[in-house]
Amino acid sequence: MMNTLEALLALMVYFSLPLIFSGILKHRPHGPLILEIILASYAVFMAILARLNWLVTEFQLDVFLMGFLVIVAMMFAGKHAKIGGARRIRISMLDLFLIAVVFASVAEEIVFRGMIQNLLNLYIPWSTLGLKWSTILASLAFTFFHAANVFARFETLLEFVLAIPTRFVLSLIIGYTYQRSNALIVPIVLHAVINFIIFLGFLKNRERST
């Protein structure tokens, strides 16, 4: 298991990787996808070093119902997902699918749930109405981390601001499923399904606009 200092150093390296590679990959074909593959690979490496649990050991009805309800809600919300204007980065639909659904889901859940949420829980073990403060704080970090999307031109500043409440609530739910299951596969799959539904909304919106 990693100690606190090792975990913090590992996280610092993770958040430094975009700064290290973005300049190199900026004008390369599939640059954003390559960067996300690097981040996901490093996140998996961290999870192995930290000996994080991947699989569910027992069925928990509340976790299942929470995930199911979120997916149903997202199926309706995803219909209104909009694909951007001129300010967005140009990226193929295949690259966008792989980034959002596959690699970002793995990387972000390992980092924000497996590393940050667990680390916070060591020092802030309190809970309110069954929701741990570490889950809430990790969800806040996850929400505002996505300001990086503005700099990467995946979304505009207005889109980021408007998405803050939705991102926070979804992150809380995902964080709660990890809090209850202590298995990385649960938040990773839920995150991937949510992103996939949004991606389908993007595709549908794109077809209407062409």
C-alpha positions, 0 to 999 in steps of 0.5 A: 500500500502507498503511504500518504506522501507516496500517494500525493507524489503519485497524484502530482505526477498524474496532474503534471502529465498533461503539462508535460505532454500537451505541447508535444502532442498538441499538433499531432494526429489523435493527440488528445486520445494519446494523452488520455491513453497515457493518463489512463495507463498511469492511473492503472499503474497507480491503482496497482501500486496502491493495491486498490480493489477492482471487483465487487465482493458482494451484491449491494442493492442500493448501489445497483438501484442508484446506478440504474436510476442515474442511467435512466435519468441520463437517457433523457438528459442525454437527448439534449446534449449539444455538440459545440461551435467553432471554439471546440477542438476538432476531434473525430467521433471515434477519438471522442468515444475512446477518450470519454467512454473508455480512457477518461472513465478509467483514469478519472475514477481511479484518481478521484475515487480510488486515490483522492477519496480514499486518501481524504477518508483517512483524515476526514472519516466523518459522514452526514446522512450516510454520505462521507465527507471524503466523498463530497470533497472528492466530488467537488474536486472532480467537478472543478477539475473539469475546468481543464476542458475549457483550456483543452477546448472541449467545452466553453467557459459558459458550458462548464459553469452551467454543467457544475451542478449536474457534474457535482450531483453525478459525481456524488452519486458515483462517489457514493457507489464507490464508498459503498462497494469499495470496488473500482469497477463500479464507478468506472462502469457507471461513469463510462455508461453516463459518458456513452449516453452523452456521446450518443446525444452528441451523435444524434445532435450532429446528425440533425445539424448536417 
